[in-house]
Amino acid sequence: MLVKRYSKSTSLMGILIHILLVCCVKGLTLFRGYLSFLEESLVEASIASLSALHGFGVGGLVAIATATGNTFFQSRTTYDINALLLTFLLSLARYVALAGFLGIIVDTPEKVGRVALWTYLALVIVNLFLASIMGNPDYFINFYLPRASVEFLAAALLSLNFVFVYSLFARALEGKPGENRSLRV
């Protein structure tokens, strides 16, 4: 079975790919204009997929690294400590809650539709919770949710792709000592 819950020892390649993805997406700002929603969608889908495959421990570690990367890439333009702290805490809360939902609730990632469904629902719930803390929930429901639903839907669909990619790497790293660890499909 290709997609399943893997041990945390096989998550190294997925973590490295995620860090490379965050550096490319956030550092190079590849997507502008109409495709700007893909920046955050790629990062959220990658966190959701790693959490679904390896559990909350790996997802939480990746979420902390991603929030730190967001703060680092924003600190090149902003020197206000309050803005940096707000960026770090908001992205940390968002990513850790997303990793928690997917790492704990999706206990059977072989049912791939659950990963996409819980990615979408987790993003809506987390953003509603953050909107109730940060400001007006009515603004979130009437304006932000319809506008950001494209980002949430893209993250849910991209998480399906990342689940297969990360499970290929985890399966390649999984195996018995002395066994050939080439990709077995």
Secondary structure, 3 states (H helix, E strand, C coil): CCCCCCCHHHCHHHHHHHHHHHHHHHHHCCCCHHHCHHHHHHHHHHHHHHHHHHCHHHHHHHHHHHHHHHHHHHCCCCCCHHHHHHHHHHHHHHHHHHHHHHHHHCCCCCCHHHHHHHHHHHHHHHHHHHHHHHCCHHHHHHHHHHHHHHHHHHHHHHHHHHHHHHHHHHHHHCCCCCCCCCCCC
